[in-house]
């Protein structure tokens, strides 16, 4: 088993080329160059969101606090509240951010 204490991990500024307005990330599991599971905790300032992007694998978004909007190019928009999960299929162009 592996225990990960979120309180012990540093908050790093998110790469501004991937986000609109400031956001922070905690790398909870995995490295960018690994072909395995990667897990992040992302915190958005009010109005901040990612740029349009895709992933080569399925992405799971878990709502931890506040509200999150997820939108795809077809115009489907979902709102996550704490405890909600969204599954984004590989290759689907989308963005997500603070509601």
N, C-alpha and C positions, 0 to 999 in steps of 0.2 A: 504494500500500500504506500501511497505517497500523500502526505499532508501538506497543504499549501496555505500558509497564513497570509491573507490579503493585507493585514495590518503591517506585515514586515517587508512588503515589497514597495519599492519606490514608485512614485508617480512621475512619469516622464512626459514632457511635452510631445503631443502627437505631431507627426510630420505635416506641416502646413500645406504641402502639395496634395495631400489627401483629404483635407478638411476645409470647410468654410467656417471661419471664426475659430478661436482657440478651443482645444480639447486636450485632455490628458489621458494617458494610457498606463496600465500596469500589465507587464508581461507576466502572466500567471503560469504559463506552461509553453514550452517549445521556443525555438528560435526561428527567425525569418527564413533561414536557408534550409530548414528541415522539411522533408517531405513526410510530415506526420501531423498529428493534432496540434494546433496552436490555440491558446486560450488567452484572451485579453479582457480586462475590465476597462471600459472607456467611459470617461466622464465628459459630458458636453456642457459648455456654458449655454445660457438661454439663447436660442436662435442658431446655435452652431449645428453643423451637420457635415457628413462626408460629401465629397464630390461624387458624381456618377461613377460607378465602378462595377466590376464583375469579379467573380472568384472561380478558380478552377475546380473547386470542391464545394459541397454543400456548406452553407454558413448557417449557424444557429445564433439567434439573438435572444438573450434573456433580459427581461426588464427587472432591474434591481431596485430602482427608486425613480421618482419623477415619472414623466411620460416621454415616450419615444415615438417618433413618426418614421415609418418605412414606406418608401414609394418606389414603384417600378416605372419603366418607360411607357408601359401601357396605361398608366394613370391610376393603377390600383394603389390605394393608400391604406395602411393599417396603423393603428395606434396601440402601443404596448403600455400597459400599466404594470406596476410591480407584480412579479409572479408570472407574467405572460411570456410566451415563447413564439418566435416567428422562425420558420424554416425557409431559407432562400436557396432555391436550386442552383446548382453550378451553372455559370454562364448567364444568369439573369441580371441584366443591368439594373442597378438600383442605387438609392442613397438612404441613409438613416441619420437621425439626429434628434435634438431636443425639441419637444413639442412646445 
